[in-house]
Amino acid sequence: MNKVILIGRLTRDPELKYVASSGRPVANFTLAVNRQFSKEDKADFFRIVVWGKQAESVSKYLFKGSQCAVSGSIQINQYQAQDGSNRYSTDIVADSVQFLSRPSGNNNEEVSSGNEDDFDQNFPQIDEDDIPF
């Protein structure tokens, strides 16, 4: 089974392109994933490839610093460099990308499901004396 699940932050804005022959959208970005069991702050960097409508969504809503969860498969590609040598690249081809958070201080438009003033009106007021701790 070839399955990988990563949670990390984008190191750059996604790059959206369209395949010339089919017009199919494809987005690429790099995801920095912190190592959990390291005493030092270290991260691994993964190149993520997203296809189809999800590629367009990623390009529209994710930015450098955004946190997301990616599930997909590992794909190793071989290509020939300009000097004639064989090179390999390891990509994560995403099946699913979940948007977790935006970077702090981002000036891009925020995604909102409603008016913020209406948000507070949906919850009853609670007296602090009613809280048991």
C-alpha positions as CSV (number, residue, x, y, z in Angstrom):
1,M,0.0,0.0,0.0
2,N,1.4,3.4,-1.0
3,K,-0.3,6.0,1.3
4,V,1.1,9.1,3.0
5,I,-0.6,11.6,5.3
6,L,1.2,14.9,6.2
7,I,0.3,18.0,8.1
8,G,2.4,21.0,7.6
9,R,2.7,24.6,6.3
10,L,3.2,25.9,2.8
11,T,6.7,27.3,2.1
12,R,5.4,29.3,-0.9
13,D,2.2,30.1,-2.6
14,P,0.8,27.2,-4.8
15,E,1.7,27.4,-8.5
16,L,-1.3,26.6,-10.7
17,K,-0.8,25.5,-14.4
18,Y,-3.0,23.9,-17.0
19,V,-1.9,20.9,-19.1
20,A,-1.7,22.2,-22.7
21,S,-3.1,19.1,-24.3
22,S,-6.1,18.6,-22.0
23,G,-6.6,21.9,-20.1
24,R,-6.5,19.9,-16.9
25,P,-5.4,22.0,-13.9
26,V,-2.4,21.0,-11.7
27,A,-1.0,22.8,-8.7
28,N,2.4,22.4,-7.0
29,F,3.5,23.6,-3.6
30,T,6.1,22.6,-1.0
31,L,4.9,21.5,2.5
32,A,7.2,21.9,5.5
33,V,6.4,19.2,8.1
34,N,8.0,19.4,11.6
35,R,9.7,16.4,13.0
36,Q,7.9,15.5,16.2
37,F,10.6,13.6,18.0
38,S,13.5,15.9,17.5
39,K,14.9,18.0,20.3
40,E,15.9,20.6,17.7
41,D,13.4,22.4,15.4
42,K,13.8,20.5,12.2
43,A,11.5,20.0,9.3
44,D,11.2,17.8,6.2
45,F,10.1,19.4,2.9
46,F,7.7,17.6,0.5
47,R,6.7,18.6,-3.0
48,I,3.0,18.2,-3.3
49,V,1.1,17.8,-6.6
50,V,-2.7,18.3,-6.8
51,W,-4.8,17.7,-9.9
52,G,-8.3,18.8,-11.1
53,K,-10.8,21.1,-9.3
54,Q,-8.9,20.6,-6.0
55,A,-5.8,22.1,-7.7
56,E,-7.8,25.3,-8.4
57,S,-9.2,25.4,-4.8
58,V,-5.7,25.0,-3.4
59,S,-4.4,27.8,-5.6
60,K,-7.3,30.1,-4.6
61,Y,-7.4,29.5,-0.8
62,L,-3.9,28.4,0.3
63,F,-1.0,30.8,0.7
64,K,2.6,30.7,2.0
65,G,2.3,29.9,5.7
66,S,-1.1,28.2,5.5
67,Q,-1.5,24.9,7.3
68,C,-3.0,22.0,5.6
69,A,-3.3,18.2,5.8
70,V,-2.5,16.2,2.7
71,S,-3.2,12.6,2.0
72,G,-2.0,10.9,-1.1
73,S,0.7,8.6,-2.5
74,I,4.4,8.8,-3.1
75,Q,5.6,9.0,-6.7
76,I,9.2,8.8,-7.8
77,N,9.9,10.4,-11.2
78,Q,13.1,10.1,-13.3
79,Y,14.2,12.8,-15.7
80,Q,17.4,13.7,-17.6
81,A,19.2,16.9,-16.4
82,Q,20.8,19.4,-18.8
83,D,24.2,17.8,-18.3
84,G,22.8,14.4,-19.4
85,S,22.7,12.8,-16.0
86,N,19.7,11.0,-14.7
87,R,17.9,12.7,-11.8
88,Y,15.1,11.6,-9.6
89,S,12.4,13.6,-7.8
90,T,10.0,12.4,-5.1
91,D,6.5,13.9,-5.2
92,I,3.4,13.4,-3.1
93,V,0.4,13.2,-5.4
94,A,-2.5,14.4,-3.3
95,D,-5.8,12.6,-3.2
96,S,-7.1,15.0,-0.6
97,V,-6.1,18.4,0.8
98,Q,-7.8,19.8,3.9
99,F,-7.4,23.5,4.7
100,L,-6.5,23.8,8.4
101,S,-5.5,27.4,9.1
102,R,-4.3,30.6,7.4
103,P,-1.0,32.3,8.2
104,S,-1.3,35.0,10.9
105,G,-1.2,38.5,9.6
106,N,-2.4,37.5,6.1
107,N,-4.0,40.4,4.2
108,N,-5.8,38.1,1.8
109,E,-9.6,37.9,2.0
110,E,-10.8,35.7,4.8
111,V,-13.3,32.9,4.1
112,S,-16.4,33.4,6.2
113,S,-19.7,31.5,6.4
114,G,-21.6,34.5,7.8
115,N,-21.6,37.9,9.4
116,E,-19.4,38.1,12.5
117,D,-22.0,40.2,14.3
118,D,-24.5,37.4,13.8
119,F,-22.1,34.8,15.2
120,D,-22.3,36.2,18.8
121,Q,-26.1,36.3,18.7
122,N,-26.4,32.6,18.1
123,F,-25.1,31.7,21.6
124,P,-26.8,32.4,24.9
125,Q,-25.2,34.6,27.5
126,I,-23.7,32.6,30.4
127,D,-23.2,34.1,33.8
128,E,-19.7,33.5,35.2
129,D,-21.2,32.2,38.4
130,D,-22.7,29.3,36.6
131,I,-19.3,28.0,35.4
132,P,-18.1,25.2,37.8
133,F,-14.4,26.1,37.7
